[in-house]
Amino acid sequence: MNTLTLSNTSARRLFLDRHALSETPQGVAQGAELLSLIARLGFVQLDSINTVARAHDLILFSRRPRYRPKALKRLYEKDRALFEHWTHDAAVIPMDYYQWWQLRRERDAAKLRNQWRDWRRDGFEAQFQPVLDQIREEGPLCSSDVGAGEKRGSGGWWDWHPSKTALEYLWRSGALCVVGRDGFRKRYDLTERVIDDALCQPRQEPEHTAATIDWCCSGALDRLGFATPTELAAFWDHITIAEAKDWCAGELAAGRLQPVEIECVGGALRPCFARPDIASDPALTSEPTPRLRVLSPFDPALRDRKRAERLFGFDYRIEIFVPEVKRRYGYYVFPILEGDRLVGRVDMKAFRDRDTLHVRALWPEAKVRWGKGRVAAFEAELARIVRLADVSKLSFEDGWLRTPQ
């Protein structure tokens, strides 16, 4: 089979199309339409930092500007159309996918028990039954509701008390479900009271493992457009790279995949796999919307930092844990997308006590000119974002428009 080469422009357009970033951001942003968008993305990562808006809210808002956080909360907590578990991090996922997390739960059960023993989470296993009994009797609980009398620290991973660790383990391994959050504290309930029995029925091995590998790899490829086995394995983070390599080899032999080379920024070619009909995909030649928009640092299109650098020439890192004096840009800096290019990054924060979204600095990307038209488009995007940030005013620091670094 001949290897198809995709130009950098075509690859970027296909990739953005798969991430729902090519079309004009508009449309209904609640109920079935919002659930359909989440299914298109696969999942939405949850994050607690609320500099402007939480990551999951900005991810959805950047594609549907009519989105408001209450719509996601309703889908998750009232309609039970979503469940929470892990991909590469905590995420909300369409409930229809719950059965495909069986393998993840089984693997987490073995891995976390060993890890947390090694990390001296002493006593958490003895709390499994007491925690389950308490939830069965009292209903959904947060970590602060369990483990009465256990030593507690000031917060953070290393301060988990045994019953908190038991809650997390029982959730990750399947006996409990997270049914919502108070603020950002998870509420746990018994899985049997939350998830439909048909989704909970365990599937038989090894058939289920093979089916899960196929579902994971096929679903990841559909949402990436092209990928290496490593990227396929990392998408849901359920399966191993070796399992993804074997899947690719089998699909290639069956004619359901084809090899492609993706042109990176700078001209290097990266071997990947894609569907056999990729050459006729209309996304390769369709101009993305020119609408400028701010993205979350955890947007699914940017989560793989190395891929973002290869495809877009965008070198990005989160500097939350970098000492302030050593930061290159800022504590929490938002990428800016325009068409099929990342054209800048902005350091801004919503000060809700002052009812103001304050822009500290914007750095254009190299060779991107920020003239009056682009600045006006940015200000129009900020006018939309203030509503999501729950403020009404904008302010700009003197000298906010910087020169590229």
C-alpha positions in Angstrom: 0.0 0.0 0.0 1.4 3.4 -1.0 2.1 5.9 1.8 0.1 9.1 1.6 1.8 12.4 2.6 -0.3 15.1 4.2 1.0 18.7 4.0 1.2 20.5 7.3 -1.7 22.7 6.3 -3.9 19.7 5.4 -2.9 17.9 8.6 -3.8 20.9 10.8 -7.2 21.3 9.1 -8.0 17.7 9.5 -6.9 17.7 13.1 -8.9 20.8 14.0 -12.0 19.4 12.2 -11.9 16.3 14.4 -11.7 18.5 17.5 -14.8 20.6 16.5 -12.6 23.6 16.0 -13.0 24.2 12.3 -16.6 25.3 12.2 -17.9 28.6 13.4 -18.5 28.3 17.2 -22.2 28.5 17.5 -25.3 26.4 18.2 -27.3 24.9 21.1 -25.2 24.2 24.2 -27.3 22.1 26.4 -29.1 18.8 26.6 -28.8 16.4 23.7 -26.8 18.8 21.6 -24.2 19.3 24.4 -24.0 15.6 25.0 -23.4 15.1 21.2 -20.5 17.5 21.3 -18.9 15.7 24.3 -19.3 12.4 22.5 -17.6 13.9 19.4 -14.7 14.9 21.6 -14.8 11.6 23.5 -14.6 13.2 26.9 -14.0 16.5 28.6 -11.2 16.8 31.2 -12.1 18.3 34.5 -9.9 20.8 36.3 -10.4 22.8 39.4 -8.4 26.0 38.5 -10.7 28.9 37.9 -8.5 31.7 36.8 -11.1 32.7 34.2 -13.3 29.6 33.9 -12.6 26.0 34.7 -11.0 24.0 31.9 -14.1 21.8 31.2 -16.3 24.9 30.9 -13.9 26.8 28.6 -13.4 23.7 26.4 -17.1 23.6 25.7 -17.6 27.3 25.5 -14.9 27.7 22.9 -17.0 25.5 20.6 -20.5 26.6 21.7 -20.4 30.2 23.1 -23.9 29.9 24.4 -22.7 27.2 26.8 -23.0 27.8 30.6 -21.7 25.6 33.4 -25.2 24.7 34.6 -25.8 22.8 31.4 -23.0 20.4 32.1 -24.0 20.0 35.7 -27.5 19.1 34.6 -26.3 16.5 32.1 -24.0 14.9 34.7 -25.8 15.1 38.0 -29.5 15.2 37.1 -29.8 13.5 33.7 -27.1 10.9 34.4 -26.0 11.2 30.8 -22.3 11.4 31.8 -20.1 9.6 34.3 -16.8 10.6 35.8 -13.7 8.5 35.6 -10.1 8.7 34.4 -8.6 9.0 30.9 -5.2 10.7 31.2 -6.9 12.7 34.1 -10.3 13.0 35.6 -13.0 13.5 33.0 -16.7 13.4 32.3 -17.6 10.8 29.7 -20.8 9.8 27.9 -22.7 7.2 29.9 -23.0 5.0 26.8 -19.2 4.4 27.1 -19.4 3.1 30.7 -19.0 -0.6 29.6 -15.7 0.2 27.9 -14.2 1.3 31.2 -14.4 -2.2 32.6 -10.9 -3.0 31.6 -9.6 0.3 33.0 -11.3 -0.4 36.3 -9.9 -3.9 36.5 -6.4 -2.6 35.7 -6.7 0.3 38.1 -7.8 -2.1 40.8 -4.5 -4.0 40.6 -2.2 -1.1 39.9 -3.5 1.3 42.6 -3.6 -1.3 45.3 0.1 -1.9 44.8 1.0 1.7 44.3 -0.8 3.0 47.3 0.7 0.2 49.5 4.1 1.3 48.3 3.4 4.9 49.0 2.5 4.0 52.6 -1.2 4.6 52.4 -1.5 2.4 55.5 -4.9 1.2 56.5 -6.9 2.2 53.4 -7.8 -1.4 52.5 -9.4 -2.0 56.0 -11.7 0.9 55.3 -13.3 -0.5 52.2 -16.3 -2.2 53.9 -16.9 0.6 56.5 -17.0 3.1 53.7 -19.3 1.1 51.6 -21.6 0.4 54.6 -21.7 4.1 55.5 -22.7 5.1 52.0 -25.3 2.4 51.7 -26.9 3.7 54.9 -26.5 7.4 54.5 -26.5 8.0 50.7 -23.9 9.9 48.7 -21.0 11.2 50.7 -17.8 13.4 50.3 -14.4 12.6 51.7 -15.0 14.9 54.6 -18.0 12.7 55.6 -16.1 9.5 56.1 -13.2 8.5 58.4 -14.4 10.1 61.6 -11.4 10.2 64.0 -8.8 9.5 61.4 -5.8 11.8 61.2 -6.3 14.6 58.7 -3.7 17.0 57.3 -4.1 20.4 55.7 -5.0 19.1 52.3 -3.4 17.6 49.2 -2.4 14.2 48.0 -0.1 13.4 50.9 -2.7 14.3 53.5 -5.3 11.7 52.3 -6.6 9.9 55.3 -7.3 6.1 55.0 -11.1 6.5 54.3 -10.5 9.1 51.6 -8.0 6.8 50.0 -10.6 4.0 50.2 -13.2 6.2 48.5 -10.8 6.9 45.6 -9.9 3.3 45.3 -13.5 2.1 45.3 -14.4 4.7 42.7 -11.5 3.9 40.4 -12.0 0.2 40.7 -15.8 0.4 40.2 -17.7 -0.3 43.4 -18.5 3.5 43.8 -19.4 6.2 41.3 -18.9 9.9 41.5 -22.4 11.4 41.2 -21.5 15.1 41.3 -19.4 17.7 43.0 -20.0 20.2 45.8 -17.8 23.0 44.7 -15.1 20.7 43.4 -15.4 18.0 46.1 -16.6 14.7 44.7 -19.7 13.0 46.0 -19.6 9.2 45.9 -22.5 6.7 45.8 -22.8 3.0 45.2 -22.5 2.1 41.6 -25.4 -0.3 41.8 -27.6 2.7 42.7 -26.4 4.9 39.8 -25.5 2.8 36.7 -27.9 0.8 34.7 -27.5 -3.0 35.3 -27.0 -3.6 31.6 -23.9 -1.4 31.6 -22.6 -2.9 34.8 -22.6 -6.5 33.7 -19.0 -7.7 33.5 -18.0 -9.0 30.1 -16.0 -12.2 29.6 -12.3 -12.3 29.1 -10.4 -12.4 26.8 -13.1 -11.4 24.3 -13.7 -8.2 26.2 -10.1 -7.1 26.3 -9.9 -7.5 22.5 -13.1 -5.6 22.0 -12.0 -2.8 24.3 -8.7 -2.5 22.5 -10.6 -2.2 19.2 -13.0 0.3 20.6 -10.2 2.4 22.1 -8.0 2.5 19.1 -10.8 3.0 16.6 -12.4 5.7 18.7 -9.1 7.5 19.2 -8.3 7.4 15.5 -11.7 8.8 14.6 -11.1 11.7 17.0 -7.5 12.4 15.9 -7.7 11.9 12.2 -4.2 10.3 12.1 -2.1 8.9 14.9 0.8 6.7 15.9 0.2 3.6 18.1 1.5 5.6 21.1 -1.0 8.4 20.5 -3.8 5.9 20.1 -2.9 4.3 23.4 -2.6 7.7 25.2 -6.0 9.0 24.0 -8.2 7.1 26.5 -5.1 5.8 28.5 -6.7 2.4 28.9 -4.5 0.2 26.9 -0.8 -0.3 26.4 1.4 0.9 23.5 2.1 -2.8 22.7 -1.7 -3.4 22.4 -2.1 -0.4 20.1 0.8 -1.5 17.9 -0.8 -5.0 17.5 -4.1 -3.4 16.7 -2.6 -1.2 14.0 -0.7 -4.2 12.5 -3.9 -6.2 12.3 -6.0 -3.4 10.9 -3.3 -2.6 8.3 -3.2 -6.2 7.2 -7.0 -6.2 6.9 -7.0 -3.1 4.7 -8.8 -1.0 7.4 -5.8 1.3 7.9 -3.2 2.9 5.7 0.2 4.4 6.4 0.5 8.2 6.1 3.2 10.7 6.6 2.4 14.0 8.3 4.4 17.0 7.5 5.4 18.8 10.7 6.4 22.4 11.1 9.9 22.6 9.6 9.2 19.9 7.0 10.0 16.7 8.9 7.7 13.8 8.0 6.1 11.8 10.8 4.8 8.3 10.1 1.2 7.7 11.3 -1.8 5.6 10.5 -5.2 6.8 9.1 -8.4 5.5 7.5 -8.0 4.3 3.9 -10.4 7.0 2.7 -8.5 9.9 4.3 -7.3 11.4 1.0 -10.9 12.3 0.1 -11.8 13.8 3.4 -13.3 17.2 2.8 -11.7 18.6 5.9 -8.3 18.5 4.2 -9.2 21.3 1.9 -11.8 23.2 3.9 -10.8 26.5 5.3 -11.5 26.6 9.1 -13.4 29.5 10.5 -11.3 32.7 10.8 -13.0 33.4 14.2 -10.4 34.1 16.8 -11.0 32.3 20.1 -9.3 31.6 23.4 -8.7 28.0 24.3 -8.2 26.2 27.6 -4.6 25.0 28.2 -6.2 21.6 28.7 -8.2 21.7 25.4 -8.1 18.2 23.8 -6.5 19.7 20.7 -3.5 20.9 22.8 -3.3 18.2 25.5 -0.4 16.5 23.8 2.1 19.3 23.9 4.6 17.6 21.6 2.0 17.1 18.9 0.9 20.8 19.2 4.5 21.8 18.6 4.9 19.5 15.7 1.7 20.5 14.0 1.4 24.2 14.9 4.9 25.2 16.0 3.4 26.0 19.4 5.7 25.5 22.3 3.6 25.5 25.4 3.9 24.5 29.1 1.9 25.1 32.2 3.8 27.3 34.6 1.6 26.8 37.6 4.4 25.1 39.5 7.2 27.3 38.2 8.4 30.0 40.7 7.0 33.3 39.6 10.5 34.8 38.9 11.3 32.0 36.6 8.0 32.0 34.6 8.4 32.8 30.9 4.8 33.9 30.4 2.6 33.5 33.5 0.8 31.3 36.0 -2.0 30.2 33.7 -1.7 31.4 30.1 -4.4 30.7 27.5 -3.6 29.8 23.8 -5.3 31.8 21.1 -6.6 30.1 17.9 -7.4 31.8 14.6 -8.2 29.7 11.6 -5.7 26.9 11.5 -3.0 28.8 13.4 -2.2 29.5 17.1 -1.5 33.2 17.0 -0.7 34.1 20.6 -1.2 33.4 24.3 -2.8 35.6 26.9 -2.3 35.9 30.7 -5.6 37.0 32.2 -7.7 36.6 35.3 -11.2 37.2 36.4 -11.4 39.2 39.6 -14.9 38.5 40.6 -14.7 40.8 43.7 -14.0 43.6 41.2 -16.5 42.3 38.6 -13.6 42.5 36.1 -11.7 40.3 33.6 -8.1 41.7 33.7 -5.7 41.2 30.8 -2.1 41.3 32.1 -0.3 40.4 28.9 -0.7 39.0 25.4 2.3 37.6 23.5 1.9 37.1 19.8 3.5 34.1 18.3 6.6 34.6 16.1 5.9 36.2 12.7 2.2 36.9 13.7 1.4 40.6 13.5 -1.2 41.9 15.9 -2.7 44.9 14.1 -5.9 46.7 14.6 -8.1 44.0 13.0 -6.7 41.1 15.1 -6.8 43.2 18.3 -10.5 44.0 17.6 -11.2 40.3 17.1 -9.5 39.6 20.4 -11.5 42.2 22.2 -14.7 40.7 20.7 -13.7 37.3 22.1 -13.1 38.8 25.5 -16.6 40.4 25.4 -17.9 36.9 25.0 -15.7 35.4 27.7 -16.7 37.9 30.4 -20.1 36.3 30.4 -18.6 32.8 31.1 -16.3 34.3 33.7 -19.4 35.8 35.5 -18.0 39.4 35.4 -19.1 42.4 33.3 -16.1 44.6 32.9 -12.7 44.4 31.1 -9.4 46.0 32.0 -6.0 45.9 30.4 -2.6 46.4 32.0 -0.4 49.1 30.6 1.7 47.6 27.9 -0.4 44.5 27.7 0.4 43.7 24.0 3.9 42.4 24.2 6.5 41.5 21.6 7.0 37.9 20.7 9.5 36.0 22.9 
